[in-house]
């Protein structure tokens, strides 16, 4: 991972609405956010999260492998030209797409494969620019997180005290 990327972890409860609430708060509180890609592990979660963000007033588009080419092109173009500031995506957007100048990456889901994390966060911090990556971590994500930290040879800092800081009943 590029040294220009600030990486942080946020602990969240296992309930989907906890994750969505925490993500919305993280987006609102993100420093110098110009645009962001929000990665989900499953296509259906991309659609659900996109709908949720739009209903809460966020300017977002969705991108996943089941979309037809025309819809994908429209979503990508609207993100590239700044019409849309948030792109909710599956790993189809982690590699091979030309998306310059992404200020933030949010991992709504911790990827199952450590290499996918590196590709996801690599969408920001390009060409010497600084970038930020924030990953939402549930108690069930501990193995995947350990694999990511092992692959990168470093631990990632918790923004909020870690999983131990979750209120009782949310772990």
Beta strands, then each sheet from edge to edge (+ up, - down):
strand 1: 5-11
strand 2: 36-39
strand 3: 60-63
strand 4: 86-89
strand 5: 104-107
strand 6: 131-137
strand 7: 157-158
sheet 1: 3+ 4+ 2+ 5+ 6+ 1+ 7+
end
